[in-house]
Structures are given as structure tokens and as C-alpha cells.
Amino acid sequence: MTISLHDQDIARRDAPPQSVCSNATMLAVVLGMAVGIWVTFWLRPLDYAPAAALLYIVIFAVPVAFVEIAYNKSHLAPGVGMNYARRDISLSRTLRKLVGLSAILGVIGVSYWLFPVYDEKLYAPFFWLLETFWWVLAAISIPYVVLVDMHQDEPEDSLWVIGDALLRMQPRRIAREKNFLLGWLVKAYFLPMMYGYLSNEVGSLRSFDFDGSRMPQITYSFLYSGILFLDLTIAVAGYMLTLRALGTNIRSTDTTLSGWLVTIICYSPFWPLLYGKYLAYNTDWSWGAWLWENEPLYIAWAAAIILMKSLWVWTAMSYGIRFSNLTHRGIITSGTYRWTKHPSYIFKNIFWWLIAIPFIPQDGSVLTALQNCALMVGVNLIYYARAKTEERHLMKDPTYVAYAEYIRRNGMFRFLNRARP
């Protein structure tokens, strides 16, 4: 029996393009989390939460990085720009790259010192990390830059251009490396925040109080904190391990104002201002208070919240060590991404409706319910805009174009496309 070219084409369209992260990536993520949790919360070799968080991330990253290199061979993938058959050591190129790297890190450091927001307690764990291990970063950077430079297809990259432009005093050349510099800005903005949150969750889970008269509430609180901890694991590891040698480097960064705006307003310090002044969708009581006297319904509602949060984290786990806002680090087509292009945003927004119950105000007013629901829809629209700006960015990659076509034909919302005239 022979298969026609038409049938082969249909088969290809009914399967997603190969994901940059494999099933082995997910297994490595689970293994890294399991071992890291065992060491961090059972063996507890380090008492200080930020130090424990660092050890946990190192333990988590080892199996995932190993799979990236040994199984996925991500360091050899198209778009990474590495050619390990090449052996070209250049002191001149390396020095220029180190000058460029030092300048970038220097500007980031001055920014942390300059802006008052970084005096907030949230960022203290990250600055402890920098103050304690800056020398490790410096010591690793030199051989890493040498290694990557030796094996790059095009070693005179953006980092080289910046270093060379600084040495030649040609600042206009630096401005042309906008995409590269925006990638550094993404990391500089998100990593301190996420590391602070992760350190806080390590401390909270270590001191969690299991005593109480109502087991459903205790179970819910513990699961909620634990799942948040896993989500932050993926975020911190992703921002820390943006490395070309692993194949997890940034391929491109969103350069549009709209893409940046709808993303950063969802995070501190901008979100408290937007939420407090414009989108305060919460009712004046919690879903737990609403269902406090009805334990079966409380359990069912809590289970729905935890399910959405778990699906949200399962989606994040698909990234391995590639998670990052506003950047393209390879196209994910596995896990929940086989269902829809934006599973994380779908689960997040359902989760917020369940946890905020804007439709059930304590005063029982229909007008209050309508107001709260309208404000929640405003939040949903922000995430819709985020989804669209991300698609606009990723559609520059032919793999994402093919993936988008696969989802259009096979995704969970394909019926919406068929309903169009």
C-alpha cells in the first residue's frame, strides 16, 4: 500500500511541528523538582531561604540541562548558531565580548542602584545573591565567553559589536543591537522579582502550619503555595539559564511598545497601580468566606481552583529551562500546547474568576456584581492582548506559522474557525 503525497501532506498538517522541548524534558523537570524538594525541605542543608532557593534551582537545573544537551541536542539546533566542529580561539574577539558583557552588566547594576523600587523587601534575596556570588559569575563568564566564541558560526555577534563599538567609541552601532539589548532588559527586569518570590515561597512552605480544625482549608492552602512554588521554579530557572551553550538562548525579543506595555503592566510595580486604581475586580469577601459553612461545596470549589492552577503549572513545565516573557527561545508544541496556542492564559483567567468570585458580592447587589465582572473582563482583555502580541512576534518563525495552522485545524477551539463565514 502506498500513501499519496496529498495524504502525507494532510498527515503532516494534523500533527504539530516538533517541539523544542521533548517528553524527556518534562521527565527531567519532574526529576529535578522531586530531588530539589527532597533536599530543600527534608534534608534542609541551608537555613537561609534565598540560599536554599539557589541550591534548589541548581539541583533542578542539572537533569534538565543534561537532557537539553544529551537528548534534545538543543545546542546544535537551528537558530542557536553553534558549530562544534569549529575551533577558533581569538583573544581579540573574546576581549571585545568581555568588554561588551561588562558594560551591559554595569548598566544593569547602576539601574538597580538608581531606581528606588529595588529597595523593596521583595528584591532583597536577589541582591543577597549578587553580593555573595558575584565573583562566581565573573569567574564563569570568562571561560564561557571563550567557549561560545570558539564554536559560533558567526562569532562577531551582538556582544562583540557592543564591545567593539565601545572600544572604538561608536555608540550608534550599539543602538542597532536593540533586539539583543532588549533581551537583557527582560532578564534584568524579571529575574530579581521572580527570585524574590521563590525565596519567599521557600520560607513560607518551610514554616507552613499544618495545625487547624478544618483540614480542607489547610490542604487547599498548602497545595496553593506548593503549586505556586513549582511555577516560580520554572520562571527563575528560565531567566537564569538563558545560555547559547545549552541552546536555550534568546532567538529574538519583542521590540514593539504594545507588546512590552501589555506584559509589564501585569507585574510589580505596575500591576498594583493598575489594579488598585482601575481594575479592582475583587469582591469585598473571599470565596472561602462565601463557602465557609458549606464544606462539600468548599471542597469542590477549592478543587476547581487547584485544578486550574495545576494546569497552569503543567503548561509552564513544558518549557523546561526556557521560560521567559517577551522572547522567542524555541517553539513549544507539546503538553497543553497541543490543545491551544495560549493554554497558560486560559487557565490563569479561569483561575482568577474562580478565586475572585466577582459575580457574588457580599452586598448582594446586581450592580456591584456587574461592575466587578466588567473589571475582571478588563483583565481578561489584557491577557488577550498579550496573546496577540506574542503571536505577532512568533509568527516571524516558520515553525510557529506551521504550529498556528495545526492549532487552527486541530485545536480545542477549532469550531470557532469553522463558524466563521
N, C-alpha and C positions, 0 to 999 in steps of 0.2 A: 504493500500500500504506500503510495506517495502522497505527500502533502503539498498542495499548490502554494505558490508564492503569496497568493492572496490570503490563504489560510494562515500561513506563517506570519503575515503582517497583522492579522486580527489577533493572533495569539500574543504577539509582542505588545499590542496595544492593550490587551486585557491583563497584562502583568506590569507592575510598576518597574521603572528603571531600578537598577541595582542601587541599594542604599549604601551610603558612605560608611555606615555602621552596620555590622552584621549581627546575627544572633549570638555569636561568640562575644561580641561587645557587651550585650545585655548580661550574659552569664558572668563575664568579668566584673561588671558593675555590681551584680548581686554578691559575688565573692568578695570584692573589695569592701563593700559596705558591711558584710557579715563579719569579716575579720577585724575591720576597723572598729565596729561597735563592740565586739568582744574585748578588744584591747582597751578602748576608751572608757567603757562603762563597767567592765567586770575586773580587768586587771588594774586599770587606773594607775599607770606608771607616772603620770603627771597630774598634779592637783590643779594647777592654774588653767582655767578654761581656754584662753587663747592658745596656750602651748599644747593642750590636749587636742584642740581643733586642728592645729598644724600637723601633729602626729597622725591624727585620723585621716587627713587629706592625703598625706604621703602613703599611708597604708592602702587607702582606697585606690590611689592612682597607679600603684605598681602593677597589678594584674591588668588594668585597663590599657595602660601604656604598652605592656607586653603584647597584648592581643592586637593593638594597633600596628605594631611593627612586625610581629612574627606571623600573625594570621591574616589580618586585613591588608598588610603591606601598604599602609596608608602613606608612608614616607616615599613610596615610588609612584603614587597616583598622579594622574594628570592634574595640573593646577598647583602642585606643590613645588615643582621646579627643581627637584633634586635628581642628580645623576651620580650614583655611587661608583660608576666606572671612571669618573673624572677625578684626578688627583692634581690639584693645582694650588700650591701654597703661595700666597702673595702677602708679604709683610705690609706693603703699601696699601693694598685694599683693606686688609684687616685693621690697620691703624685708623683708616678713614671711617670704617664702620664703627669702631670703638669710640671715635670722636662723636659720630652721629648719635650713638646709643647714649653716651654720657650727656649729651646736650638734651636729648629727649627726657631722660630721667631727671636731669637738673631742672628743667622747666616744670615737670610734674611735681617735683619736691617743693619748688618755690610756690606753686599753686596751693599745695596742701598747707604751707605755712601762711600764705596770704589770706585765704578765704576763711572767715570766722566759722562757717558751718563745720569745719573739720576739728573744731574744739569740742564738739558734742561728744557725749559719752559713747555713742554708737561706734565711733571711729577709733576709740582707744585701743581695742585689740589689734587692729591693723598697724597702728603706729608703734605698738609694742613689738610687733613682728618685724617691722623695718629697723627699729633701733637695735634689736637683738641680733638679727641675721643679715644686716646689710653687707657684711663682709663675705658671707657665703654667696650672696647674689653677685658681688663683684668678682669673687674667685671663679665662679662657674661661668660667668659671662664671657671671659676671655677665651677659654678653650672651646666654648660653644660657638662663638662667632667664627673662630678659626675653622672648626669642623664643618659648619654650614657653608662657609665661603669656599672651602676646598671642593665641595661636591655640588655646588649650584650650577645649573645650566647657564644662567645669566648672573654671575656674581656681582656685577655692578648694579645692584638693586637700589631700592629707595633709601635704605640705610646708608649705603655707600654714597649716594647722591647728596644726602644731607651732610654727611661728614666732609665730603669733598667741597661742597658749597661753602661750608663754614670755614674751612682752611683757605679757600680762595676768596672768601668774603663776597659771595654772590648770593645774597638772600632770595632773589627772585626764583632761583632754581628750587629752593626749599618749598616755596609756595606751590610749585607744580606737583609736589608729593602729597597733595591734600588727602587722597584716599588712605594712604599709609598712615598719615598722622592722625586722621580721624579714628583709625583702628586703635591706636594707642590711647586716644581720648576715651574710647569706650571702656577699655580696661581700667584706666586711671579713675574713671567715674564709678564704675560698678564694683570693682574688687574690694575697695575699703568698706563699702556698705555691706556687701554680702558676707565678708569675713567677720564683720562685727555681729551680724545677725546669727551666723553659725556659732560663733563663740558664746553668744548669749543662750542659744538653744542647748549647747553642751552643758552649760551651768544649770539651766532650768531642768533638764532631764536628769542630771545627777542628783539634784535636790528635790525631785518630784515627791510629793506627799501622797502616799497610797492609802492613808488612813481616811476614813469617812464612812458615813452611814449609807450612802447611796452609790452602789457600785456602778450603775450605768453612767453617772456623771463623771466618776473617776476614770472609768475606762475610756469614755469619749475624750476627756481632757488629755489623757496620756497618748492616745492614738493620734490626736490632732497635733500635739507637739512633736511626736515621733515622725510623722509624715512630713511635717514642715522641716524637720532636721534633714531628712533624706533629700528633699527638694533643694535645700541650701547646699548640700554636698555637691550636687551636680553643678550648681551655679558657681561655687567657689573653685572647684576643680577646673571647670571650663575656662574661667577667666585667668587662672594661674598658669594653665598648660597650653597657652597659645604658642605652639612651637613648630617651626618648619621641620625640624628633625624627626618629629613624630607624625608629620603630615596633618597636624591639627591647626595649621596656621590660618590666618585670615586670607581668604581669596579676594574679597572686596568688602568695602564698607558702604553703607547707605550714605550718600552725600547730600540728600535732599533735606531742606528745612522742615518740611511736613513730616518726614519720617522720624527725624530727631525729636520734633515737638511732641508728637503723639506718644512717643516712647518715654521720654524722660519725665513727662508730667505724671506718669504712673508711679514714680518713685520719689523717695525723700531727696531733697527737702521740698519738692514742688507739690507732691500729692497732698500733704496736709493742708496747704493753702487752697488748692482747688477743691478738695473735699469739704473743708470747713466752711468756705465762703460760697460755694456754688453747688456742690453735688452731695450734700449731707443726706444721703438716702436712708440712713438707719432710722428705724422707729425708736421711740423712747423706752423700749424694753427689748430684751434679748429673746431669741427663740426658746432658750432654756427656761426662762421665766414664764413664757407663754404656755409651755407644756410641762411645767414642773409637777403639776398634780395628776398628770396622765402618763404614767410610766411606760405603758406599751407604745403610745404614740411618740413619746420622747425617744424611746429606743429606735423606733422606725425612722424618725426624722434624723437622729444622730447618725444612723447607719447610712442614710442617703448622703449626708454631708461628707462622711468619711469616704464613701464610695467615690464621690466626685473628686475629693482631694487625692485619693489613691490613683485614680485615672490620670489626674493632672501630673502626679509624680511619675507614674509609669511612662507617660509621654516624655517627661524630662530625662528619664533614664535611658531613653533611646539615643540620646546624644552622646553618651559615654563621657568623654572629656572635651566635647566640642561646643557645649552650651555657650551662647553669647547673644546679647541683643545687638541689633543693627548691623550685623556682619554676616557674611556668607563664608562658612567653613566646611562646605560639603552639603550635599542634599540628602536629607533623611527621608526614606520611603518605607521604613519598616515599622513594626509596632502599631500604635494607634494612627500613624500617618498613612496606613493603608486604608483607613476609613475616610479621612478628610484632610484637607491641607492645613487646618488650624485646630487640631484636637485640643491643645492646651487651652486656647482661648475659649473654646466651647465649654470645657469642664470648669474653667475658672468662673465664667459668668453664671453658669447654673449654680455653682457653689455659693456665689455671693447672694443670689436670690434666696437660696435656702437658709443661709446663715443670718441674713439681714431682715428677712420677712417684712419687706416694705409694704406689703399688701395687708398687713394685720397690725395697725397702730393700736397702742394701748387705749387711746381715747375713743376708739371705735368709729371715728369719723371717716366717711367715704372720701371727703375732700383731702384729708391727710393721707389716706391710702393712695389716692390718685397722684398727689404731689410726690410722695416717696417713690412710687413706681416710675413716674416720669423722670425723676432724678437718677434712678437706677438704670433706666434706658439710656440716659446720657452717658453713663459709664460704659454700658454695652457698646454704644456707638464709638466711643474712643477706641475700644478694642477692635471693632470692625475696621476703623481707620488704620489701626496698626497692622491688621491683617493685609489690607490692601496695599499699604506702603511696602510691606515686606514682599508681597507678590511682585510688585513693580520692580523691586531691586533684584529678586531672584530670577525673574523671567529673562534676565540677560544671560543666564546659563541654559544651554540647550537641554541639559538633564532635567532641569526644573520645568521647562516647557513640556517635555515628554511626560513628566510626572503630573503636571496640571491637566494634561489631556487624559491621562489614565484616571485621575480622580473625577473628571467630568463625565467619563463613561461608566465608572465603576464605584465611585464614592458613595457614602451613605446618603448624600443629598442629591444624587443624580436625577431624581424625579423632578427637582426644581428646574433643571435644564430642559427636560422633556416637556415641561409645562409651558415653556416659552414658545411664542409663535414662530 
